Structures are given as C-alpha cells and as structure tokens.
Amino acid sequence: MAAAPAASAAGRETGVGQPAVAGRSVVAFCCRECAYAAADASANARTSLPPTVRLVLMPCTGRVSPLHLLSALAEGADGVMVAGCLEGQCHYREGNFNAIDRVAFVQRLLKSVGVAPERCRMFTMSAGEPPKFVAAVKEMDRVIGGLPPLERSAVPAVARGAA
Ligand code: FES
C-alpha cells in the first residue's frame, strides 16, 4: 500500500492521516490471509481505491468485534466493512462465520436506533480475487455516498463510551 502503516489497538492501519474525501470515510477491517492480500495485490497492480477508504489489518475477521465496528462509526467513519476469506475457507476455521454473525448483529442494532444498516457490511473473497476486493470497496463507497450524513448521536451509546 502506498501510505505508511501505523499501529492501532485493533490492528495495523493504512492511510492514517490522509484527509477524508468529501467529508466521508469508510473503515475496512481486512483479514490478513485473503482480503488484505487481495487489497495488496490490487495496490501492486496500481488499481486505485476510493480515497474515502481506510484499511485496518486484522489477523482474521473473527477478531473483529461489534465494538470495533460501532466505535469506528462513533469516531467518525460513515461506514464500516469487514472483508475476509470465502465462507468455509477461513484460515482459523470459523472466524468469518463469527464475523458474519457480528455484522448482522450490528446491522440490527443500527436499524433499531434509526441508522441505515447498510453502513455496516460483510464481504468475502480469496487472496486471488483483487477485483472482488476493489468492487466491494467501491460498492461501500457508492452506498455511503448516497446516504445522508451520519448522526453520531444515533450510534449506540456503548460505542461512544468506549471510543
Ligand atoms: Fe480470513 Fe479468518 S483468516 S477470515
């Protein structure tokens, strides 16, 4: 990736410090084994991603908790995505199935407080599918770009307290 990574509590971030575009941003939690590898391959092929997207490297999507997703929204992200291995191909066996459940939980939580659930999405891909990663990121950017600004006060208080 072009930008120098910086350490964070959740994992390794890419693009930290770069300005968000048009006041919106998407945080993508990517598993190291497939999604981040696909992102890296797309970067090596010089495929440009929407500048709204910030990548967070995770060992596995099973490591992503609902609090990571809600905290990102509470701290300024307009959308969050989890990108992992294809179903049945998680290198830690069931991590991506856990992530699918957690994303669904966060979507229900967001919907219950009047926030569009599509602000949180799950995507799966293999390391050999950089175009699928790029398409997922562009899809998130397109969806978020079509939504009104996120009311931070609507994000569940537990996330704002933890942020
Ligand atoms: Fe990729 Fe678990 S290692 S989702």
Backbone and ligand atoms as CSV (ligand in chain L), in Angstrom:
chain,resi,resn,atom,element,x,y,z
A,1,MET,N,N,0.844,-1.164,0.000
A,1,MET,CA,C,0.000,0.000,0.000
A,1,MET,C,C,0.896,1.235,0.000
A,2,ALA,N,N,0.392,2.314,-0.479
A,2,ALA,CA,C,1.203,3.496,-0.672
A,2,ALA,C,C,1.550,4.197,0.634
A,3,ALA,N,N,0.603,4.280,1.569
A,3,ALA,CA,C,0.829,5.051,2.792
A,3,ALA,C,C,1.538,4.202,3.835
A,4,ALA,N,N,2.300,4.871,4.688
A,4,ALA,CA,C,2.998,4.166,5.755
A,4,ALA,C,C,2.000,3.705,6.799
A,5,PRO,N,N,2.048,2.428,7.158
A,5,PRO,CA,C,1.112,1.945,8.161
A,5,PRO,C,C,1.454,2.471,9.550
A,6,ALA,N,N,0.442,2.533,10.414
A,6,ALA,CA,C,0.633,2.947,11.800
A,6,ALA,C,C,-0.091,1.962,12.688
A,7,ALA,N,N,0.466,1.696,13.853
A,7,ALA,CA,C,-0.125,0.727,14.767
A,7,ALA,C,C,-1.396,1.260,15.393
A,8,SER,N,N,-2.338,0.371,15.696
A,8,SER,CA,C,-3.541,0.731,16.430
A,8,SER,C,C,-3.908,-0.426,17.322
A,9,ALA,N,N,-4.864,-0.182,18.213
A,9,ALA,CA,C,-5.286,-1.238,19.127
A,9,ALA,C,C,-5.933,-2.381,18.372
A,10,ALA,N,N,-6.638,-2.082,17.286
A,10,ALA,CA,C,-7.372,-3.108,16.559
A,10,ALA,C,C,-6.480,-3.860,15.581
A,11,GLY,N,N,-5.457,-3.255,15.093
A,11,GLY,CA,C,-4.624,-3.899,14.105
A,11,GLY,C,C,-3.741,-2.858,13.466
A,12,ARG,N,N,-3.314,-3.089,12.230
A,12,ARG,CA,C,-2.461,-2.123,11.563
A,12,ARG,C,C,-3.280,-1.335,10.572
A,13,GLU,N,N,-3.154,-0.028,10.615
A,13,GLU,CA,C,-3.947,0.820,9.747
A,13,GLU,C,C,-3.132,1.263,8.557
A,14,THR,N,N,-3.839,1.531,7.479
A,14,THR,CA,C,-3.208,2.054,6.276
A,14,THR,C,C,-3.947,3.314,5.870
A,15,GLY,N,N,-3.210,4.331,5.506
A,15,GLY,CA,C,-3.849,5.564,5.072
A,15,GLY,C,C,-4.155,6.516,6.207
A,16,VAL,N,N,-3.641,6.231,7.402
A,16,VAL,CA,C,-3.894,7.110,8.531
A,16,VAL,C,C,-3.281,8.473,8.250
A,17,GLY,N,N,-4.029,9.507,8.580
A,17,GLY,CA,C,-3.507,10.852,8.404
A,17,GLY,C,C,-3.851,11.457,7.061
A,18,GLN,N,N,-4.355,10.649,6.139
A,18,GLN,CA,C,-4.761,11.220,4.870
A,18,GLN,C,C,-6.147,11.836,5.036
A,19,PRO,N,N,-6.386,12.962,4.365
A,19,PRO,CA,C,-7.693,13.593,4.518
A,19,PRO,C,C,-8.813,12.762,3.907
A,20,ALA,N,N,-9.953,12.725,4.581
A,20,ALA,CA,C,-11.122,12.043,4.021
A,20,ALA,C,C,-11.644,12.869,2.854
A,21,VAL,N,N,-12.286,12.192,1.927
A,21,VAL,CA,C,-12.797,12.867,0.745
A,21,VAL,C,C,-14.252,13.237,0.957
A,22,ALA,N,N,-14.582,14.470,0.604
A,22,ALA,CA,C,-15.956,14.955,0.673
A,22,ALA,C,C,-16.558,14.708,2.050
A,23,GLY,N,N,-15.726,14.704,3.076
A,23,GLY,CA,C,-16.210,14.597,4.443
A,23,GLY,C,C,-16.728,13.237,4.825
A,24,ARG,N,N,-16.460,12.222,4.042
A,24,ARG,CA,C,-16.931,10.899,4.429
A,24,ARG,C,C,-15.782,9.894,4.409
A,25,SER,N,N,-15.965,8.822,5.177
A,25,SER,CA,C,-14.914,7.808,5.209
A,25,SER,C,C,-15.519,6.439,5.488
A,26,VAL,N,N,-14.833,5.430,4.989
A,26,VAL,CA,C,-15.228,4.041,5.210
A,26,VAL,C,C,-14.019,3.326,5.817
A,27,VAL,N,N,-14.233,2.629,6.913
A,27,VAL,CA,C,-13.163,1.840,7.517
A,27,VAL,C,C,-13.382,0.378,7.131
A,28,ALA,N,N,-12.347,-0.223,6.563
A,28,ALA,CA,C,-12.432,-1.621,6.102
A,28,ALA,C,C,-11.530,-2.485,6.976
A,29,PHE,N,N,-12.137,-3.351,7.766
A,29,PHE,CA,C,-11.380,-4.299,8.580
A,29,PHE,C,C,-11.112,-5.527,7.707
A,30,CYS,N,N,-9.844,-5.773,7.404
A,30,CYS,CA,C,-9.495,-6.816,6.432
A,30,CYS,C,C,-8.679,-7.925,7.082
A,31,CYS,N,N,-9.065,-9.159,6.835
A,31,CYS,CA,C,-8.262,-10.270,7.354
A,31,CYS,C,C,-6.963,-10.357,6.560
A,32,ARG,N,N,-5.914,-10.707,7.271
A,32,ARG,CA,C,-4.571,-10.748,6.687
A,32,ARG,C,C,-4.450,-11.779,5.569
A,33,GLU,N,N,-5.153,-12.891,5.722
A,33,GLU,CA,C,-4.924,-14.029,4.831
A,33,GLU,C,C,-5.485,-13.845,3.427
A,34,CYS,N,N,-6.680,-13.289,3.322
A,34,CYS,CA,C,-7.289,-13.167,1.993
A,34,CYS,C,C,-7.604,-11.723,1.604
A,35,ALA,N,N,-8.397,-11.027,2.406
A,35,ALA,CA,C,-8.843,-9.699,1.984
A,35,ALA,C,C,-7.682,-8.722,1.873
A,36,TYR,N,N,-6.828,-8.705,2.899
A,36,TYR,CA,C,-5.707,-7.757,2.839
A,36,TYR,C,C,-4.739,-8.156,1.723
A,37,ALA,N,N,-4.576,-9.458,1.538
A,37,ALA,CA,C,-3.718,-9.921,0.442
A,37,ALA,C,C,-4.297,-9.486,-0.897
A,38,ALA,N,N,-5.613,-9.560,-1.032
A,38,ALA,CA,C,-6.267,-9.103,-2.272
A,38,ALA,C,C,-6.094,-7.592,-2.429
A,39,ALA,N,N,-6.209,-6.866,-1.313
A,39,ALA,CA,C,-6.013,-5.409,-1.360
A,39,ALA,C,C,-4.587,-5.087,-1.771
A,40,ASP,N,N,-3.645,-5.822,-1.213
A,40,ASP,CA,C,-2.231,-5.598,-1.530
A,40,ASP,C,C,-1.975,-5.868,-3.006
A,41,ALA,N,N,-2.555,-6.947,-3.512
A,41,ALA,CA,C,-2.366,-7.288,-4.927
A,41,ALA,C,C,-2.968,-6.210,-5.819
A,42,SER,N,N,-4.102,-5.673,-5.408
A,42,SER,CA,C,-4.716,-4.618,-6.229
A,42,SER,C,C,-3.850,-3.363,-6.205
A,43,ALA,N,N,-3.232,-3.098,-5.037
A,43,ALA,CA,C,-2.337,-1.931,-4.958
A,43,ALA,C,C,-1.104,-2.143,-5.818
A,44,ASN,N,N,-0.571,-3.374,-5.791
A,44,ASN,CA,C,0.608,-3.662,-6.617
A,44,ASN,C,C,0.291,-3.537,-8.100
A,45,ALA,N,N,-0.971,-3.805,-8.450
A,45,ALA,CA,C,-1.388,-3.661,-9.850
A,45,ALA,C,C,-1.779,-2.217,-10.163
A,46,ARG,N,N,-1.560,-1.353,-9.170
A,46,ARG,CA,C,-1.852,0.084,-9.298
A,46,ARG,C,C,-3.326,0.363,-9.572
A,47,THR,N,N,-4.175,-0.487,-9.004
A,47,THR,CA,C,-5.613,-0.233,-9.093
A,47,THR,C,C,-5.970,0.757,-7.994
A,48,SER,N,N,-6.591,1.836,-8.349
A,48,SER,CA,C,-6.888,2.848,-7.329
A,48,SER,C,C,-8.175,2.500,-6.595
A,49,LEU,N,N,-8.147,2.739,-5.286
A,49,LEU,CA,C,-9.324,2.566,-4.444
A,49,LEU,C,C,-9.910,3.937,-4.171
A,50,PRO,N,N,-11.188,4.004,-3.832
A,50,PRO,CA,C,-11.747,5.293,-3.440
A,50,PRO,C,C,-10.957,5.859,-2.261
A,51,PRO,N,N,-10.567,7.123,-2.313
A,51,PRO,CA,C,-9.750,7.694,-1.225
A,51,PRO,C,C,-10.502,7.836,0.088
A,52,THR,N,N,-11.760,7.500,0.081
A,52,THR,CA,C,-12.546,7.547,1.321
A,52,THR,C,C,-12.234,6.367,2.230
A,53,VAL,N,N,-11.559,5.352,1.709
A,53,VAL,CA,C,-11.427,4.082,2.435
A,53,VAL,C,C,-10.121,4.005,3.220
A,54,ARG,N,N,-10.231,3.556,4.471
A,54,ARG,CA,C,-9.069,3.298,5.323
A,54,ARG,C,C,-9.064,1.817,5.665
A,55,LEU,N,N,-7.925,1.155,5.457
A,55,LEU,CA,C,-7.827,-0.275,5.724
A,55,LEU,C,C,-7.253,-0.530,7.115
A,56,VAL,N,N,-7.824,-1.500,7.800
A,56,VAL,CA,C,-7.294,-1.937,9.098
A,56,VAL,C,C,-6.988,-3.425,8.967
A,57,LEU,N,N,-5.718,-3.766,9.138
A,57,LEU,CA,C,-5.286,-5.162,9.008
A,57,LEU,C,C,-5.617,-5.931,10.281
A,58,MET,N,N,-6.337,-7.034,10.120
A,58,MET,CA,C,-6.690,-7.900,11.242
A,58,MET,C,C,-6.147,-9.301,10.966
A,59,PRO,N,N,-5.816,-10.044,12.001
A,59,PRO,CA,C,-5.341,-11.410,11.755
A,59,PRO,C,C,-6.413,-12.290,11.112
A,60,CYS,N,N,-7.672,-12.014,11.444
A,60,CYS,CA,C,-8.814,-12.789,10.941
A,60,CYS,C,C,-10.053,-11.952,11.221
A,61,THR,N,N,-11.081,-12.082,10.397
A,61,THR,CA,C,-12.289,-11.302,10.673
A,61,THR,C,C,-12.953,-11.755,11.973
A,62,GLY,N,N,-12.612,-12.948,12.424
A,62,GLY,CA,C,-13.145,-13.417,13.703
A,62,GLY,C,C,-12.663,-12.582,14.872
A,63,ARG,N,N,-11.631,-11.771,14.631
A,63,ARG,CA,C,-11.091,-10.884,15.671
A,63,ARG,C,C,-11.861,-9.554,15.740
A,64,VAL,N,N,-12.716,-9.297,14.741
A,64,VAL,CA,C,-13.463,-8.035,14.704
A,64,VAL,C,C,-14.681,-8.156,15.608
A,65,SER,N,N,-14.772,-7.271,16.560
A,65,SER,CA,C,-15.910,-7.306,17.481
A,65,SER,C,C,-16.927,-6.239,17.094
A,66,PRO,N,N,-18.157,-6.373,17.559
A,66,PRO,CA,C,-19.136,-5.316,17.322
A,66,PRO,C,C,-18.655,-3.961,17.823
A,67,LEU,N,N,-17.876,-3.965,18.909
A,67,LEU,CA,C,-17.374,-2.700,19.456
A,67,LEU,C,C,-16.404,-2.019,18.498
A,68,HIS,N,N,-15.581,-2.808,17.781
A,68,HIS,CA,C,-14.698,-2.212,16.762
A,68,HIS,C,C,-15.541,-1.461,15.733
A,69,LEU,N,N,-16.604,-2.113,15.275
A,69,LEU,CA,C,-17.426,-1.542,14.204
A,69,LEU,C,C,-18.170,-0.296,14.694
A,70,LEU,N,N,-18.783,-0.409,15.863
A,70,LEU,CA,C,-19.546,0.721,16.401
A,70,LEU,C,C,-18.627,1.870,16.800
A,71,SER,N,N,-17.456,1.552,17.344
A,71,SER,CA,C,-16.517,2.606,17.734
A,71,SER,C,C,-16.030,3.371,16.509
A,72,ALA,N,N,-15.787,2.655,15.418
A,72,ALA,CA,C,-15.354,3.330,14.190
A,72,ALA,C,C,-16.435,4.311,13.734
A,73,LEU,N,N,-17.686,3.885,13.792
A,73,LEU,CA,C,-18.780,4.785,13.413
A,73,LEU,C,C,-18.876,5.958,14.388
A,74,ALA,N,N,-18.703,5.681,15.672
A,74,ALA,CA,C,-18.808,6.742,16.681
A,74,ALA,C,C,-17.673,7.748,16.541
A,75,GLU,N,N,-16.518,7.286,16.064
A,75,GLU,CA,C,-15.335,8.157,15.985
A,75,GLU,C,C,-15.217,8.902,14.662
A,76,GLY,N,N,-16.125,8.667,13.731
A,76,GLY,CA,C,-16.074,9.469,12.519
A,76,GLY,C,C,-16.271,8.732,11.212
A,77,ALA,N,N,-16.210,7.396,11.223
A,77,ALA,CA,C,-16.450,6.677,9.968
A,77,ALA,C,C,-17.928,6.792,9.595
A,78,ASP,N,N,-18.186,6.872,8.308
A,78,ASP,CA,C,-19.575,6.900,7.836
A,78,ASP,C,C,-20.054,5.509,7.455
A,79,GLY,N,N,-19.110,4.604,7.304
A,79,GLY,CA,C,-19.446,3.219,7.011
A,79,GLY,C,C,-18.299,2.326,7.446
A,80,VAL,N,N,-18.635,1.089,7.763
A,80,VAL,CA,C,-17.602,0.114,8.130
A,80,VAL,C,C,-17.858,-1.154,7.339
A,81,MET,N,N,-16.780,-1.783,6.911
A,81,MET,CA,C,-16.921,-3.061,6.215
A,81,MET,C,C,-15.927,-4.057,6.795
A,82,VAL,N,N,-16.338,-5.309,6.760
A,82,VAL,CA,C,-15.466,-6.400,7.192
A,82,VAL,C,C,-15.219,-7.249,5.960
A,83,ALA,N,N,-13.954,-7.479,5.653
A,83,ALA,CA,C,-13.606,-8.249,4.462
A,83,ALA,C,C,-12.740,-9.430,4.875
A,84,GLY,N,N,-13.201,-10.620,4.537
A,84,GLY,CA,C,-12.483,-11.813,4.955
A,84,GLY,C,C,-12.444,-12.877,3.887
A,85,CYS,N,N,-11.987,-14.039,4.292
A,85,CYS,CA,C,-11.870,-15.181,3.389
A,85,CYS,C,C,-13.259,-15.669,2.961
A,86,LEU,N,N,-13.282,-16.427,1.888
A,86,LEU,CA,C,-14.529,-17.034,1.432
A,86,LEU,C,C,-15.094,-17.934,2.535
A,87,GLU,N,N,-16.412,-18.055,2.549
A,87,GLU,CA,C,-17.047,-18.913,3.553
A,87,GLU,C,C,-16.501,-20.338,3.426
A,88,GLY,N,N,-16.133,-20.898,4.573
A,88,GLY,CA,C,-15.556,-22.230,4.584
A,88,GLY,C,C,-14.058,-22.247,4.354
A,89,GLN,N,N,-13.456,-21.081,4.103
A,89,GLN,CA,C,-12.016,-21.046,3.816
A,89,GLN,C,C,-11.237,-20.161,4.780
A,90,CYS,N,N,-11.847,-19.822,5.918
A,90,CYS,CA,C,-11.125,-19.038,6.927
A,90,CYS,C,C,-9.930,-19.857,7.428
A,91,HIS,N,N,-8.780,-19.201,7.530
A,91,HIS,CA,C,-7.570,-19.899,7.971
A,91,HIS,C,C,-7.628,-20.244,9.459
A,92,TYR,N,N,-8.611,-19.684,10.156
A,92,TYR,CA,C,-8.825,-20.032,11.569
A,92,TYR,C,C,-10.169,-20.740,11.719
A,93,ARG,N,N,-10.563,-21.422,10.682
A,93,ARG,CA,C,-11.736,-22.297,10.611
A,93,ARG,C,C,-13.068,-21.563,10.571
A,94,GLU,N,N,-13.453,-20.884,11.665
A,94,GLU,CA,C,-14.801,-20.320,11.723
A,94,GLU,C,C,-14.831,-18.816,11.929
A,95,GLY,N,N,-13.682,-18.183,11.796
A,95,GLY,CA,C,-13.625,-16.749,12.078
A,95,GLY,C,C,-14.590,-15.936,11.236
A,96,ASN,N,N,-14.657,-16.244,9.944
A,96,ASN,CA,C,-15.538,-15.423,9.099
A,96,ASN,C,C,-17.022,-15.709,9.366
A,97,PHE,N,N,-17.340,-16.910,9.827
A,97,PHE,CA,C,-18.739,-17.168,10.205
A,97,PHE,C,C,-19.100,-16.341,11.440
A,98,ASN,N,N,-18.167,-16.228,12.376
A,98,ASN,CA,C,-18.401,-15.374,13.548
A,98,ASN,C,C,-18.568,-13.920,13.115
A,99,ALA,N,N,-17.737,-13.499,12.162
A,99,ALA,CA,C,-17.814,-12.114,11.686
A,99,ALA,C,C,-19.155,-11.853,11.002
A,100,ILE,N,N,-19.623,-12.804,10.231
A,100,ILE,CA,C,-20.932,-12.640,9.563
A,100,ILE,C,C,-22.022,-12.432,10.612
A,101,ASP,N,N,-21.975,-13.219,11.677
A,101,ASP,CA,C,-22.966,-13.070,12.755
A,101,ASP,C,C,-22.846,-11.705,13.429
A,102,ARG,N,N,-21.618,-11.264,13.649
A,102,ARG,CA,C,-21.417,-9.978,14.343
A,102,ARG,C,C,-21.853,-8.807,13.476
A,103,VAL,N,N,-21.575,-8.883,12.193
A,103,VAL,CA,C,-22.029,-7.816,11.289
A,103,VAL,C,C,-23.557,-7.782,11.272
A,104,ALA,N,N,-24.185,-8.940,11.239
A,104,ALA,CA,C,-25.655,-8.981,11.257
A,104,ALA,C,C,-26.185,-8.384,12.568
A,105,PHE,N,N,-25.491,-8.675,13.671
A,105,PHE,CA,C,-25.893,-8.106,14.968
A,105,PHE,C,C,-25.794,-6.582,14.938
A,106,VAL,N,N,-24.688,-6.066,14.425
A,106,VAL,CA,C,-24.502,-4.606,14.366
A,106,VAL,C,C,-25.547,-3.991,13.436
A,107,GLN,N,N,-25.844,-4.651,12.330
A,107,GLN,CA,C,-26.874,-4.127,11.423
A,107,GLN,C,C,-28.220,-4.021,12.131
A,108,ARG,N,N,-28.576,-5.048,12.908
A,108,ARG,CA,C,-29.853,-4.995,13.649
A,108,ARG,C,C,-29.833,-3.871,14.671
A,109,LEU,N,N,-28.688,-3.710,15.333
A,109,LEU,CA,C,-28.549,-2.653,16.339
A,109,LEU,C,C,-28.701,-1.275,15.696
A,110,LEU,N,N,-28.033,-1.076,14.572
A,110,LEU,CA,C,-28.116,0.211,13.875
A,110,LEU,C,C,-29.552,0.485,13.446
A,111,LYS,N,N,-30.176,-0.542,12.879
A,111,LYS,CA,C,-31.559,-0.365,12.409
A,111,LYS,C,C,-32.483,-0.001,13.574
A,112,SER,N,N,-32.229,-0.599,14.730
A,112,SER,CA,C,-33.106,-0.351,15.891
A,112,SER,C,C,-33.023,1.085,16.395
A,113,VAL,N,N,-31.919,1.780,16.060
A,113,VAL,CA,C,-31.793,3.181,16.501
A,113,VAL,C,C,-31.918,4.149,15.330
A,114,GLY,N,N,-32.404,3.638,14.202
A,114,GLY,CA,C,-32.694,4.511,13.075
A,114,GLY,C,C,-31.518,4.814,12.168
A,115,VAL,N,N,-30.456,4.027,12.271
A,115,VAL,CA,C,-29.293,4.214,11.390
A,115,VAL,C,C,-29.363,3.161,10.285
A,116,ALA,N,N,-29.081,3.574,9.058
A,116,ALA,CA,C,-29.143,2.645,7.924
A,116,ALA,C,C,-28.210,1.457,8.166
A,117,PRO,N,N,-28.749,0.235,8.166
A,117,PRO,CA,C,-27.901,-0.930,8.447
A,117,PRO,C,C,-26.829,-1.183,7.397
A,118,GLU,N,N,-27.047,-0.633,6.182
A,118,GLU,CA,C,-26.040,-0.851,5.133
A,118,GLU,C,C,-24.755,-0.062,5.390
A,119,ARG,N,N,-24.730,0.690,6.486
A,119,ARG,CA,C,-23.467,1.335,6.872
A,119,ARG,C,C,-22.454,0.310,7.374
A,120,CYS,N,N,-22.908,-0.915,7.616
A,120,CYS,CA,C,-22.027,-1.994,8.072
A,120,CYS,C,C,-22.254,-3.204,7.172
A,121,ARG,N,N,-21.197,-3.653,6.497
A,121,ARG,CA,C,-21.366,-4.764,5.552
A,121,ARG,C,C,-20.227,-5.762,5.695
A,122,MET,N,N,-20.510,-6.986,5.280
A,122,MET,CA,C,-19.516,-8.062,5.268
A,122,MET,C,C,-19.277,-8.483,3.830
A,123,PHE,N,N,-18.026,-8.708,3.475
A,123,PHE,CA,C,-17.665,-9.181,2.139
A,123,PHE,C,C,-16.660,-10.322,2.291
A,124,THR,N,N,-16.714,-11.268,1.389
A,124,THR,CA,C,-15.731,-12.363,1.413
A,124,THR,C,C,-15.082,-12.498,0.031
A,125,MET,N,N,-13.847,-12.970,0.059
A,125,MET,CA,C,-13.092,-13.116,-1.196
A,125,MET,C,C,-11.868,-13.972,-0.936
A,126,SER,N,N,-11.242,-14.436,-1.996
A,126,SER,CA,C,-9.978,-15.152,-1.842
A,126,SER,C,C,-8.837,-14.170,-2.094
A,127,ALA,N,N,-7.641,-14.586,-1.709
A,127,ALA,CA,C,-6.469,-13.730,-1.922
A,127,ALA,C,C,-6.230,-13.484,-3.409
A,128,GLY,N,N,-6.724,-14.396,-4.227
A,128,GLY,CA,C,-6.519,-14.281,-5.669
A,128,GLY,C,C,-7.607,-13.496,-6.381
A,129,GLU,N,N,-8.409,-12.767,-5.607
A,129,GLU,CA,C,-9.503,-12.007,-6.216
A,129,GLU,C,C,-9.406,-10.509,-5.907
A,130,PRO,N,N,-8.316,-9.884,-6.294
A,130,PRO,CA,C,-8.220,-8.431,-6.063
A,130,PRO,C,C,-9.396,-7.646,-6.649
A,131,PRO,N,N,-9.897,-8.005,-7.848
A,131,PRO,CA,C,-11.032,-7.232,-8.379
A,131,PRO,C,C,-12.267,-7.307,-7.466
A,132,LYS,N,N,-12.426,-8.441,-6.780
A,132,LYS,CA,C,-13.575,-8.566,-5.881
A,132,LYS,C,C,-13.410,-7.629,-4.677
A,133,PHE,N,N,-12.180,-7.496,-4.202
A,133,PHE,CA,C,-11.937,-6.549,-3.107
A,133,PHE,C,C,-12.226,-5.120,-3.576
A,134,VAL,N,N,-11.712,-4.773,-4.729
A,134,VAL,CA,C,-11.916,-3.419,-5.260
A,134,VAL,C,C,-13.413,-3.151,-5.451
A,135,ALA,N,N,-14.137,-4.154,-5.980
A,135,ALA,CA,C,-15.580,-3.985,-6.193
A,135,ALA,C,C,-16.305,-3.791,-4.864
A,136,ALA,N,N,-15.876,-4.508,-3.829
A,136,ALA,CA,C,-16.517,-4.381,-2.510
A,136,ALA,C,C,-16.312,-2.981,-1.955
A,137,VAL,N,N,-15.080,-2.488,-2.067
A,137,VAL,CA,C,-14.768,-1.150,-1.545
A,137,VAL,C,C,-15.559,-0.092,-2.317
A,138,LYS,N,N,-15.607,-0.240,-3.623
A,138,LYS,CA,C,-16.349,0.734,-4.435
A,138,LYS,C,C,-17.842,0.679,-4.131
A,139,GLU,N,N,-18.348,-0.521,-3.869
A,139,GLU,CA,C,-19.764,-0.668,-3.512
A,139,GLU,C,C,-20.056,0.061,-2.192
A,140,MET,N,N,-19.179,-0.134,-1.204
A,140,MET,CA,C,-19.366,0.570,0.070
A,140,MET,C,C,-19.315,2.083,-0.139
A,141,ASP,N,N,-18.340,2.536,-0.911
A,141,ASP,CA,C,-18.196,3.970,-1.153
A,141,ASP,C,C,-19.444,4.523,-1.844
A,142,ARG,N,N,-19.977,3.757,-2.789
A,142,ARG,CA,C,-21.174,4.206,-3.522
A,142,ARG,C,C,-22.376,4.288,-2.586
A,143,VAL,N,N,-22.559,3.254,-1.765
A,143,VAL,CA,C,-23.712,3.227,-0.852
A,143,VAL,C,C,-23.612,4.345,0.179
A,144,ILE,N,N,-22.443,4.495,0.772
A,144,ILE,CA,C,-22.266,5.525,1.800
A,144,ILE,C,C,-22.418,6.916,1.195
A,145,GLY,N,N,-21.921,7.078,-0.016
A,145,GLY,CA,C,-22.044,8.356,-0.689
A,145,GLY,C,C,-23.489,8.748,-0.952
A,146,GLY,N,N,-24.375,7.765,-1.013
A,146,GLY,CA,C,-25.784,8.035,-1.271
A,146,GLY,C,C,-26.613,8.250,-0.017
A,147,LEU,N,N,-25.981,8.087,1.133
A,147,LEU,CA,C,-26.705,8.265,2.395
A,147,LEU,C,C,-26.487,9.677,2.945
A,148,PRO,N,N,-27.418,10.165,3.741
A,148,PRO,CA,C,-27.201,11.466,4.380
A,148,PRO,C,C,-26.100,11.341,5.421
A,149,PRO,N,N,-25.541,12.474,5.881
A,149,PRO,CA,C,-24.505,12.415,6.918
A,149,PRO,C,C,-24.992,11.630,8.135
A,150,LEU,N,N,-24.086,10.873,8.724
A,150,LEU,CA,C,-24.440,10.047,9.884
A,150,LEU,C,C,-24.585,10.908,11.133
A,151,GLU,N,N,-25.706,10.739,11.810
A,151,GLU,CA,C,-25.913,11.405,13.104
A,151,GLU,C,C,-25.138,10.614,14.146
A,152,ARG,N,N,-24.014,11.144,14.598
A,152,ARG,CA,C,-23.184,10.394,15.562
A,152,ARG,C,C,-23.956,10.089,16.844
A,153,SER,N,N,-24.866,10.979,17.204
A,153,SER,CA,C,-25.608,10.769,18.457
A,153,SER,C,C,-26.511,9.545,18.366
A,154,ALA,N,N,-26.768,9.094,17.125
A,154,ALA,CA,C,-27.623,7.918,16.960
A,154,ALA,C,C,-26.854,6.621,17.154
A,155,VAL,N,N,-25.521,6.686,17.069
A,155,VAL,CA,C,-24.717,5.475,17.269
A,155,VAL,C,C,-24.864,5.051,18.725
A,156,PRO,N,N,-25.133,3.781,18.960
A,156,PRO,CA,C,-25.371,3.327,20.329
A,156,PRO,C,C,-24.343,3.848,21.326
A,157,ALA,N,N,-24.852,4.287,22.478
A,157,ALA,CA,C,-24.040,4.953,23.491
A,157,ALA,C,C,-22.866,4.100,23.948
A,158,VAL,N,N,-23.021,2.779,23.916
A,158,VAL,CA,C,-21.944,1.925,24.383
A,158,VAL,C,C,-20.682,2.139,23.556
A,159,ALA,N,N,-20.857,2.398,22.251
A,159,ALA,CA,C,-19.698,2.623,21.393
A,159,ALA,C,C,-19.089,3.986,21.668
A,160,ARG,N,N,-19.936,5.002,21.896
A,160,ARG,CA,C,-19.397,6.332,22.159
A,160,ARG,C,C,-18.665,6.346,23.489
A,161,GLY,N,N,-19.133,5.558,24.424
A,161,GLY,CA,C,-18.462,5.482,25.722
A,161,GLY,C,C,-17.132,4.786,25.629
A,162,ALA,N,N,-17.022,3.839,24.696
A,162,ALA,CA,C,-15.782,3.075,24.557
A,162,ALA,C,C,-14.790,3.785,23.662
A,163,ALA,N,N,-15.287,4.769,22.865
A,163,ALA,CA,C,-14.407,5.430,21.891
A,163,ALA,C,C,-13.402,6.330,22.584
L,1,FES,FE1,FE,-9.550,-14.689,6.682
L,1,FES,FE2,FE,-10.309,-15.798,9.027
L,1,FES,S1,S,-8.326,-15.780,8.174
L,1,FES,S2,S,-11.473,-14.606,7.652
